[in-house]
Amino acid sequence: MYSHILTSGVTVGFGGSAGLEAPIVITGSALGSNIATRLKFNDGERILLLACGAASGIAAVFNCPIAGVIFAFEVLLTDITIPLFIPLLISTATSIIVSKLLYNGQLFYLITNDWYYHAIPFYILLGIICGLLSVYITRVSLFVEEKMGTGRAAYVKAIAGGLILGGMIFLFPALFGEGYTTVNALLNGSYPEVVSNSPFVSFSEHPWTLLLIVFIIVMIKPFATALTLGSGGNGGIFAPSLFIGALTGFGLAYLVNTTGVSALHVSNFVAVGMAGIMAGVIHAPLTAIFLIAEITGGYVLFVPLMIVSALSYFISRYYEPYSIYTKKLEQKGHAVTHDKDLNVLRQIILSDLIEKDFIPVSISGTFQILKDAFTKSNRNVFPVIDDDNLFIGIILLDDVKELLLNPDANETVAIAGLVNRSVLIIETHESMYNVMKKLEGSNLWNIPVTENGKYVGFVSRSTILSYYRKIMQKNNSLF
């Protein structure tokens, strides 16, 4: 509940190219979760308090209560119901009041009165660029963090990451910290601030050189953020997304104005670009729209915000189905989505469903062994295995019923001649989603389960449906 406050402050204060929003979201979530645990609340109430803490953190940092509530629904909660709004609204409103008492300022200032219809094609272009950049940011960030996290001592990663990041900040000081100073400068029209204190400051008056530097900063900012986090720093992608979005919007508008193709309001594109990158990176377009509208006071830009955020989100979602927050969770099978069926299946553990009261028979055995198994079992399926417990197939009771009930049946009939070898099987490592797909594609009520080819047991359709119903009833009663 306190570690992220300390470590994120140290990281960003020393120049780490990350944001403070993710740590405050985690801190708020931890507060909510721990309070619920101490008060012995149920799982549903704990999840709600966790979401309230996260929403309050976003609301307090950006002074945006509505965006905080929407963030909770888009990123954390899978159900949108009216009863959930009340505690979220109360918590975000309370956090705003407390934050106002401590700091009565505004993060960004946008001076704009209107936007013009002739700029719509450029907003569409900005949305496409933001979507593609969001995919680039997600892939670069996860790739660098993965490479930094394998096979190196902590101090080696810290020293290497610090040196590389220090060199990048020396060349491009705009990479220092979360970058909000640069964003405010762009909103206020102070474009040379992008290269302030850098070796390239003398080129700030040359439009094409300034555009080139902006392009380079946009492309290397994800590397700087990933280096910060991968080498042991604590921060988030929230602020870097806003920073990259601001520079992207500025770069497009400044390029159009420089070439004389059209006359665009640069600060409008700076604000809308921030929403575009955020919508694409965290897959939360509504949060992006209301966040930028609230923190800049730019409610007049609602239509451009919707155009750019929607396009960016759709393009990013097409190439990266999961956001930068949930992609790692999805790879581990822990991601929670708005697909209720998938969420329920992920809560079911296959090993808990395996039934082991089926009597196996050996492939090398005779008909008498099958008769003995029939008299002892209340099942109508008999798994067939070899001497090493490798699964061979099954024998269905219906297929051998006449032989079993016929006293004159030949006792020398071999098991090998009765086994059905073309059987659908499930491996123990398979997800419940795959298991259900196999069940839906067959008429079987019982499917054998194997582990590396060895027989383990059976899983039945009725047991899965029973577990499924129990979890659905539990989830529906959470709130």
C-alpha positions, 0 to 999 in steps of 0.5 A, a space after each residue: 500500500 505504500 511501496 509504489 508511492 516511494 519507488 515510483 517517486 524515486 524512479 520518476 524523480 531521478 528521470 525515469 521515463 515513465 508515469 506515476 499513474 500506474 503506481 497510484 492505481 495499484 496503490 488505490 487498488 491495494 488500499 481497497 482490497 486490503 480494507 475489504 479483507 480486513 472487514 471480511 467482505 466477500 469477493 464481489 465487495 472486495 473487487 468493487 473496493 479495489 475498483 473504487 481505489 483505482 478509479 479514485 487514484 486516476 481521478 485524483 491525479 488528473 482531476 477527472 472523476 468521470 474518467 476515473 469511473 469509466 476507467 474502472 469499468 473499461 479496464 477492471 470491471 467486467 459488468 456495468 450495472 447501476 448499483 456499481 456506479 454509486 460507490 465509484 462516484 462517491 469514491 472518485 468525488 471524495 478523492 477529488 475533494 481531498 486532492 483539491 485541498 492538497 493541490 488546487 492546480 490543473 495538469 494541462 491547460 488547453 486554450 481552444 474555442 472550436 474545431 473546424 470541419 475541414 480538419 476532419 480528414 486530418 483527424 481521421 489520419 491522426 486516428 490511423 497513425 495513433 492506432 499503428 503507433 499504439 501497436 508499435 508501443 505495445 510490442 516494443 515495450 513488452 519486447 524490451 522488458 522481456 529481454 531486460 528481465 531474463 538472465 541478468 542480475 538486478 544491479 547489472 540491469 540497473 546500471 545498464 538501463 541507467 546508462 543507456 537511458 542517461 545517454 538518451 536523455 542527454 540527447 533528448 531531454 524531453 524524455 526525462 520523467 513523465 514529459 508533462 512539461 513538454 506536453 504543456 509547452 506544446 499546448 501553449 505553442 512553445 514548440 522549441 521546448 521539445 529540444 530545450 537543453 539538448 545538443 540540437 537546440 540550435 535547430 529548433 527554429 528549422 521546421 523540418 529539423 524540429 519535425 525530424 527530432 519529434 519523430 525520433 523522440 516518438 519512436 524512442 520513447 517506448 524504448 526509454 519507458 521499457 528500459 526504465 521499467 525493465 531495469 528495475 524502475 517503477 512507473 507506468 505507460 499512462 504518462 508516456 502514452 499521453 506524451 507520445 500522443 501529444 508529440 504525434 498530434 503536434 507533428 501531424 498538425 505542424 507538418 500540415 501547416 508547414 507544407 501549406 496543405 491546410 491551416 490546423 489548430 496545433 493545440 487541438 491536435 496535441 490534445 486529441 493525439 493524447 487520447 488517440 494513443 491512450 485509447 490504442 495502448 490501454 484499449 480504453 477509448 471512453 476513458 481516453 475521451 473523457 480523460 482528455 476532455 476533463 484534464 484540458 477543459 476541451 469538451 468542445 473537442 468531443 467529436 474529434 476525440 471520438 473519431 481519433 480514439 475510435 479509429 486508434 482503438 479499432 486498429 490497435 485491437 485488430 493487430 493486438 487483441 489485448 492491451 499492454 496491461 492484459 497481454 501478459 495476463 492473457 499469455 498466462 491465461 489469467 486475463 479477465 475480459 468482458 466475455 463472461 463465458 470465457 471468464 467463467 471457463 478460466 475459473 474452472 480448473 481441469 484437474 478438479 473435474 477429472 473423474 478417476 472411478 473408471 476401471 481401465 483394462 489392459 490391451 493385452 488382456 482377454 475378454 474375462 478381464 472386461 467381464 470382471 471390470 463390467 461387474 465392478 463398474 457402474 460406468 459404461 466406458 472402459 479405458 484401454 491402456 498398455 503395460 506403461 499406462 499409455 492410453 490406447 482407446 476405449 471400449 463402450 458398453 453398448 458395443 460389447 453388451 451382447 458379448 457380455 450378456 451372452 454366456 456362450 461368448 468366446 472367452 478367448 476374445 482379445 481386448 485388442 479386437 474390441 477397442 475403439 482407437 479413434 477417440 477424442 482425448 484431452 491433455 491435462 495442460 489444455 485450457 477449459 476453453 479448448 475442452 468446451 470446444 471439443 465437447 461442443 464438436 462431439 456428442 460425447 458425454 465423457 472424454 478421456 484425459 491424458 498426460 503425455 499420452 498416459 491415461 489419467 481419467 475422464 472428464 464429463 459434460 455433466 460435471 463441467 456444466 455443474 461447475 459452470 453453473 456454480 461459478 455463474 451463480 457465484 459471479 451473479 451474486 457478487 454485487 
